[in-house]
Amino acid sequence: MNAPDTTTAGPAAPPPAVPDVDLVRRIGRGGFGEVWLGVNRATGGLKAVKIIPLAPGGQRTDPAGREIVSLSQLESQRISRHPNLLDIQHVGRTDEVLFSLMDAADDVSGRPAANDPAYRPATLALKLEQGPLPADECLRCARELAAGLAHLHAAGMVHRDVKPSNCLFVGRALKLADFGLLVPAAAHVSRLGTVRYMPPDGRMDLRSDVYAAGLVIYEMLTGLPAEAFPRLGPRAREIAADPVLTHLNRVAIQAASRDHHARHPHAGELLAAIEDVPLRRPRRRQFAAWAAVGVAAAVLATAAFWTRSTAERPGTGDVAAATPTTIAANFISTPFEATVLVDGVMLVGPDGRPLTTPCTATGVAGGQRRVTFRHPLRGELDAGTIDFATTREVIARWP
């Protein structure tokens, strides 16, 4: 909700007055308010200060009022502090604004926050501008995101705005932030948040948070934007070769399924799935060709080229997701460099050249299809009949 502020010029007007805190510079902004770096007048300590203007009387939209309701819900549920939730230390108001005080995020360089013009708060969004995360860091951040979200879900609350820019790093730990859209879990709540991280079924419940978290994990492991899901992109080979990244890819595919019921029902189960990471790659000598994704029979992943209905835009209600006639699927083999045939037809890329494993193919016909891998040194390997109505990744291994 509050993206880092990249402007270098000072604000046109002086910052609003906040009791006991001097606002130094704006470090983030969003649709409903701004975040400032502040200095405590008594201690000199740095704080992040979220500022939301109070709406004039009679105005229909009242972001400050919504924020108060959300923070009141957070407090009424007695949600204790959690190491992966940004702690809100104080909420107050003046005649002009609602404000809340929080720990300032680390600098994007990894150093602690500093009262320096070069300071930029470290968000996951800024990290991802540099590309995908290393496997160990990707696993750690996925765990921390799911752990913080699971704490909210255990208290019966839905975040509704899980995305990289709302994941901050404080003391190098990932902390989920921005609780302005927090609501109690219910069958139907209004569609507020960031459209690209909203599920296509339109149901903003616990599974909608899981859907968004799955897309965030996907972005961490591929370095691609959420709209590209489930393509693996340039990192396909590395993901296929690394058991940790392969595992996280499977978790993300289930979490971000188009099918509401195929997702993990809450973030606690998402966290458990992440924790089930393999310690090392299995060593199997016998023939194996199997459809991956632990619960592949229930998975319907989002293809990047599907056209989203108007129901995905806020305020349009619930519409069941249409069953696609074509899908996007991952194909991985050991060894690599195998071509893939579906019903005897070789898969090719946009340039007309045959795709070789590991690869992501778009436009694969849905339904049950015969899949064959053809390697220049190992020959053909029949993967059998794969039901692409439920499976989005096929892995084959020559004996």
C-alpha positions as CSV (number, residue, x, y, z in Angstrom):
1,M,0.0,0.0,0.0
2,N,2.9,2.4,0.7
3,A,5.5,2.2,-2.0
4,P,9.0,3.7,-1.3
5,D,9.2,7.3,-2.2
6,T,11.7,7.8,-5.0
7,T,11.3,11.6,-5.3
8,T,14.4,13.7,-4.3
9,A,12.7,17.1,-4.0
10,G,11.3,18.1,-0.6
11,P,7.6,18.3,-0.1
12,A,5.7,21.3,-1.3
13,A,4.2,21.9,2.1
14,P,5.7,21.4,5.6
15,P,4.9,18.0,7.1
16,P,2.0,17.7,9.5
17,A,2.7,18.1,13.2
18,V,2.9,14.9,15.2
19,P,3.2,14.9,19.0
20,D,6.8,14.2,20.3
21,V,8.1,13.3,16.8
22,D,9.9,15.4,14.2
23,L,9.1,14.2,10.7
24,V,12.3,14.3,8.7
25,R,11.4,13.1,5.2
26,R,8.8,11.2,3.3
27,I,9.9,7.6,2.6
28,G,6.8,6.0,1.2
29,R,3.4,6.8,-0.1
30,G,0.2,4.9,-1.1
31,G,-3.4,5.5,-2.1
32,F,-4.5,6.3,1.4
33,G,-1.5,8.0,3.1
34,E,2.2,8.5,3.4
35,V,5.1,7.1,5.5
36,W,7.6,9.5,7.0
37,L,10.9,8.9,8.7
38,G,10.6,10.5,12.2
39,V,12.9,11.3,15.1
40,N,11.7,11.0,18.6
41,R,12.3,14.3,20.3
42,A,13.1,12.8,23.7
43,T,15.3,9.9,22.7
44,G,16.6,10.7,19.2
45,G,15.4,7.3,18.0
46,L,14.2,6.8,14.5
47,K,10.6,5.7,13.8
48,A,8.5,5.1,10.7
49,V,5.4,7.3,11.0
50,K,2.3,6.5,8.9
51,I,0.2,9.6,8.2
52,I,-3.4,9.5,6.9
53,P,-5.3,12.7,6.5
54,L,-8.7,12.8,8.4
55,A,-11.6,13.1,6.0
56,P,-13.7,16.3,6.2
57,G,-17.2,15.8,7.5
58,G,-19.6,14.4,4.9
59,Q,-16.9,12.9,2.7
60,R,-18.0,9.4,1.5
61,T,-14.5,7.8,1.6
62,D,-12.6,7.9,4.9
63,P,-9.3,6.1,4.7
64,A,-8.4,7.2,8.3
65,G,-11.7,5.8,9.6
66,R,-11.0,2.5,7.8
67,E,-7.5,2.4,9.3
68,I,-8.9,3.0,12.8
69,V,-11.4,0.1,12.3
70,S,-8.7,-2.2,11.2
71,L,-6.3,-1.3,13.9
72,S,-9.1,-1.6,16.5
73,Q,-9.8,-5.1,15.2
74,L,-6.1,-5.9,15.6
75,E,-6.1,-4.7,19.1
76,S,-9.5,-6.3,20.1
77,Q,-8.3,-9.7,19.0
78,R,-5.4,-9.3,21.4
79,I,-3.0,-10.3,18.7
80,S,0.3,-10.5,20.5
81,R,3.6,-9.3,19.0
82,H,5.1,-11.7,16.4
83,P,8.6,-11.5,15.0
84,N,7.3,-11.5,11.5
85,L,4.6,-8.8,11.9
86,L,5.6,-5.1,12.0
87,D,4.8,-3.9,15.5
88,I,2.6,-0.8,15.7
89,Q,3.8,0.9,18.8
90,H,1.4,3.9,19.1
91,V,-1.6,5.2,17.3
92,G,-2.9,8.7,17.7
93,R,-4.6,11.6,16.0
94,T,-4.4,15.3,15.7
95,D,-7.0,17.7,14.3
96,E,-5.7,16.9,10.8
97,V,-4.3,13.4,10.7
98,L,-4.3,9.9,12.0
99,F,-0.7,8.7,12.7
100,S,0.9,5.4,13.8
101,L,4.5,4.8,15.0
102,M,6.5,1.8,14.0
103,D,10.1,0.6,13.8
104,A,11.9,2.0,10.8
105,A,12.9,-0.6,8.3
106,D,16.6,-1.4,7.5
107,D,18.2,0.5,4.7
108,V,18.0,-1.2,1.4
109,S,21.8,-1.8,1.7
110,G,21.1,-4.1,4.7
111,R,22.4,-1.6,7.2
112,P,20.1,-0.2,10.0
113,A,17.9,2.7,9.4
114,A,19.7,6.1,9.4
115,N,18.8,9.7,9.3
116,D,20.5,10.1,6.0
117,P,19.2,11.5,2.7
118,A,20.3,8.3,1.0
119,Y,18.2,6.1,3.3
120,R,15.7,3.9,1.5
121,P,13.6,1.5,3.5
122,A,14.3,-2.2,2.6
123,T,11.2,-3.8,1.2
124,L,10.9,-7.1,-0.6
125,A,9.8,-5.2,-3.7
126,L,13.2,-3.3,-3.7
127,K,15.1,-6.6,-3.2
128,L,13.3,-8.2,-6.1
129,E,14.3,-5.3,-8.4
130,Q,17.8,-6.9,-8.2
131,G,16.5,-10.3,-9.4
132,P,15.3,-13.5,-7.7
133,L,16.5,-14.4,-4.2
134,P,19.2,-17.1,-3.5
135,A,17.6,-20.4,-2.5
136,D,18.4,-20.2,1.2
137,E,17.2,-16.6,1.4
138,C,14.1,-17.4,-0.6
139,L,13.2,-20.3,1.8
140,R,13.8,-18.1,4.9
141,C,11.7,-15.2,3.5
142,A,8.9,-17.6,2.5
143,R,8.9,-19.1,6.0
144,E,8.8,-15.7,7.7
145,L,6.0,-14.4,5.4
146,A,3.9,-17.5,6.1
147,A,4.7,-17.4,9.8
148,G,3.5,-13.8,10.2
149,L,0.4,-14.4,8.1
150,A,-0.4,-17.6,10.0
151,H,-0.3,-15.6,13.3
152,L,-3.0,-13.3,11.8
153,H,-5.0,-16.2,10.5
154,A,-4.9,-18.0,13.8
155,A,-6.6,-14.9,15.3
156,G,-9.3,-15.1,12.6
157,M,-8.1,-12.0,10.7
158,V,-7.5,-11.5,6.9
159,H,-4.8,-9.1,5.8
160,R,-6.1,-8.5,2.2
161,D,-3.0,-6.7,1.0
162,V,-0.1,-9.2,1.0
163,K,2.5,-8.1,-1.6
164,P,6.2,-7.5,-1.8
165,S,6.0,-3.7,-1.0
166,N,4.2,-4.6,2.3
167,C,7.0,-7.0,3.3
168,L,9.7,-5.0,5.2
169,F,13.0,-6.0,6.7
170,V,13.8,-4.9,10.2
171,G,16.9,-6.4,11.8
172,R,17.2,-8.4,8.5
173,A,13.9,-10.3,9.4
174,L,11.0,-10.1,7.1
175,K,7.9,-8.5,8.7
176,L,4.5,-8.3,7.1
177,A,3.3,-4.7,7.4
178,D,0.3,-2.4,6.6
179,F,-2.8,-3.5,8.4
180,G,-5.1,-0.9,7.0
181,L,-7.3,-3.4,5.2
182,L,-7.4,-6.0,8.0
183,V,-10.8,-7.6,8.6
184,P,-12.2,-10.6,10.5
185,A,-12.3,-13.7,8.3
186,A,-15.8,-14.1,6.7
187,A,-17.3,-15.7,3.7
188,H,-17.6,-12.4,1.8
189,V,-15.8,-9.1,2.4
190,S,-15.3,-6.2,0.0
191,R,-12.6,-6.5,-2.6
192,L,-10.1,-4.0,-1.5
193,G,-6.3,-4.3,-2.0
194,T,-4.0,-4.7,-4.9
195,V,-5.7,-6.3,-8.0
196,R,-2.8,-8.3,-9.2
197,Y,-2.6,-10.2,-5.9
198,M,-6.4,-10.8,-5.7
199,P,-7.7,-14.3,-6.5
200,P,-9.8,-14.6,-9.6
201,D,-12.7,-16.3,-7.7
202,G,-13.3,-13.0,-5.9
203,R,-13.5,-14.5,-2.4
204,M,-11.5,-12.3,0.0
205,D,-11.1,-14.9,2.8
206,L,-8.1,-16.7,4.4
207,R,-7.4,-18.4,1.1
208,S,-7.1,-15.1,-0.6
209,D,-4.2,-14.2,1.6
210,V,-2.7,-17.6,0.8
211,Y,-3.1,-16.9,-2.9
212,A,-1.3,-13.6,-2.6
213,A,1.5,-15.2,-0.5
214,G,1.9,-17.9,-3.2
215,L,2.4,-15.2,-5.8
216,V,5.0,-13.4,-3.6
217,I,6.9,-16.7,-3.1
218,Y,6.7,-17.2,-6.9
219,E,8.2,-13.7,-7.4
220,M,11.0,-14.5,-4.9
221,L,12.1,-17.7,-6.6
222,T,11.8,-16.6,-10.3
223,G,12.3,-12.9,-10.2
224,L,9.4,-12.5,-12.5
225,P,6.3,-10.3,-11.8
226,A,3.1,-11.9,-10.5
227,E,1.5,-11.6,-13.9
228,A,4.0,-14.1,-15.3
229,F,2.8,-16.9,-13.0
230,P,3.5,-19.8,-13.5
231,R,6.3,-19.4,-16.0
232,L,9.8,-20.1,-14.6
233,G,11.6,-17.8,-17.0
234,P,15.4,-17.6,-17.2
235,R,15.8,-19.3,-13.8
236,A,14.1,-22.5,-14.9
237,R,17.3,-24.6,-15.0
238,E,18.4,-23.5,-11.5
239,I,14.9,-24.1,-10.1
240,A,14.9,-27.6,-11.6
241,A,18.3,-28.4,-10.3
242,D,17.8,-27.1,-6.7
243,P,15.5,-29.2,-4.5
244,V,14.7,-26.2,-2.3
245,L,13.6,-24.0,-5.2
246,T,11.7,-26.9,-6.8
247,H,9.9,-27.5,-3.5
248,L,9.0,-23.8,-3.2
249,N,7.8,-23.8,-6.8
250,R,5.4,-26.6,-6.0
251,V,4.2,-24.8,-2.9
252,A,3.6,-21.6,-4.9
253,I,1.7,-23.4,-7.6
254,Q,-0.7,-24.9,-5.0
255,A,-1.0,-21.7,-3.0
256,A,-1.8,-19.5,-6.1
257,S,-4.2,-21.9,-7.7
258,R,-7.2,-20.5,-9.5
259,D,-9.3,-23.1,-7.8
260,H,-10.3,-21.7,-4.4
261,H,-10.5,-25.1,-2.7
262,A,-7.2,-26.3,-4.1
263,R,-5.3,-23.7,-2.1
264,H,-4.1,-24.2,1.5
265,P,-7.1,-23.3,3.7
266,H,-5.0,-20.9,5.8
267,A,-1.4,-19.7,6.2
268,G,-0.7,-22.2,9.0
269,E,-1.0,-25.0,6.4
270,L,1.0,-22.9,3.9
271,L,3.8,-22.7,6.5
272,A,3.7,-26.4,7.2
273,A,4.0,-27.0,3.4
274,I,7.0,-24.7,3.2
275,E,8.7,-26.4,6.2
276,D,8.4,-29.8,4.4
277,V,11.4,-28.8,2.3
278,P,13.6,-31.8,1.3
279,L,17.1,-31.8,2.9
280,R,18.6,-33.2,-0.3
281,R,17.6,-34.4,-3.7
282,P,16.3,-38.0,-3.7
283,R,18.6,-40.5,-5.2
284,R,16.5,-42.9,-7.2
285,R,18.0,-45.4,-9.6
286,Q,14.8,-46.9,-10.9
287,F,12.6,-45.5,-13.7
288,A,10.5,-42.6,-12.6
289,A,8.3,-40.2,-14.5
290,W,5.7,-38.6,-12.4
291,A,3.4,-35.5,-12.3
292,A,4.8,-33.3,-9.6
293,V,3.2,-30.9,-7.1
294,G,2.4,-32.7,-3.9
295,V,-1.4,-32.3,-4.3
296,A,-1.3,-32.0,-8.1
297,A,-4.7,-33.7,-8.4
298,A,-6.2,-30.6,-6.8
299,V,-4.1,-27.9,-8.4
300,L,-5.2,-25.4,-11.0
301,A,-2.4,-22.9,-11.4
302,T,-2.8,-19.5,-13.0
303,A,-1.5,-19.2,-16.6
304,A,0.0,-15.9,-17.5
305,F,-1.9,-15.5,-20.7
306,W,-5.4,-16.2,-19.4
307,T,-7.8,-13.3,-19.8
308,R,-9.1,-12.2,-16.4
309,S,-12.8,-11.4,-16.1
310,T,-14.2,-8.1,-14.9
311,A,-15.0,-9.9,-11.6
312,E,-11.3,-9.6,-10.7
313,R,-11.6,-5.8,-10.4
314,P,-12.7,-4.4,-7.0
315,G,-16.4,-4.2,-6.4
316,T,-17.6,-6.6,-9.1
317,G,-18.6,-9.5,-6.9
318,D,-17.9,-13.2,-7.2
319,V,-17.7,-15.0,-10.5
320,A,-16.6,-18.6,-10.9
321,A,-13.3,-19.0,-12.8
322,A,-13.8,-20.4,-16.3
323,T,-12.1,-23.7,-17.1
324,P,-9.4,-22.9,-19.6
325,T,-9.0,-24.9,-22.9
326,T,-5.3,-24.4,-22.8
327,I,-2.9,-24.1,-19.9
328,A,0.7,-23.3,-19.0
329,A,2.8,-26.2,-17.6
330,N,6.4,-26.8,-16.4
331,F,8.4,-29.7,-17.9
332,I,11.5,-30.8,-16.1
333,S,13.8,-33.8,-16.8
334,T,16.9,-35.3,-15.5
335,P,19.1,-35.0,-17.5
336,F,18.1,-31.7,-19.1
337,E,18.0,-30.8,-22.8
338,A,15.1,-33.1,-23.6
339,T,12.4,-32.1,-26.0
340,V,8.8,-32.6,-25.0
341,L,6.0,-34.2,-27.1
342,V,2.3,-33.9,-26.1
343,D,0.1,-36.4,-28.0
344,G,3.1,-36.8,-30.4
345,V,3.4,-33.1,-31.2
346,M,6.7,-31.4,-30.2
347,L,6.3,-28.3,-28.0
348,V,7.8,-25.2,-29.5
349,G,8.4,-21.7,-28.2
350,P,7.2,-18.3,-29.5
351,D,10.2,-18.3,-31.9
352,G,9.1,-21.7,-33.4
353,R,12.1,-23.6,-32.0
354,P,11.6,-26.8,-30.0
355,L,11.5,-26.2,-26.2
356,T,14.0,-28.2,-24.2
357,T,13.8,-29.0,-20.5
358,P,13.6,-27.4,-18.1
359,C,10.9,-25.2,-19.8
360,T,7.5,-23.7,-19.4
361,A,5.1,-24.2,-22.3
362,T,2.0,-22.1,-22.8
363,G,-0.9,-23.2,-24.9
364,V,-0.8,-26.8,-23.8
365,A,-4.3,-28.3,-24.5
366,G,-6.2,-29.1,-21.3
367,G,-7.5,-32.5,-20.5
368,Q,-5.7,-35.9,-20.6
369,R,-2.7,-35.9,-22.9
370,R,0.1,-38.4,-23.6
371,V,3.5,-36.9,-22.7
372,T,6.9,-38.1,-24.0
373,F,10.4,-36.8,-23.3
374,R,13.0,-37.2,-26.0
375,H,16.7,-36.8,-25.0
376,P,19.5,-36.8,-27.7
377,L,21.6,-39.2,-25.6
378,R,19.0,-41.1,-23.5
379,G,16.3,-41.6,-26.1
380,E,12.6,-41.5,-25.4
381,L,10.9,-41.7,-22.0
382,D,7.2,-42.1,-21.8
383,A,5.7,-40.1,-18.9
384,G,2.3,-41.6,-19.5
385,T,-1.1,-39.9,-19.7
386,I,-1.2,-36.6,-17.8
387,D,-4.4,-34.9,-16.8
388,F,-3.7,-31.2,-17.5
389,A,-7.0,-30.3,-16.0
390,T,-5.3,-30.7,-12.6
391,T,-1.5,-30.9,-13.3
392,R,0.8,-28.0,-14.0
393,E,4.2,-29.6,-13.8
394,V,5.6,-32.9,-15.2
395,I,9.0,-34.2,-14.0
396,A,10.8,-37.1,-15.7
397,R,14.0,-39.0,-14.7
398,W,15.8,-41.5,-16.9
399,P,17.0,-44.6,-14.9
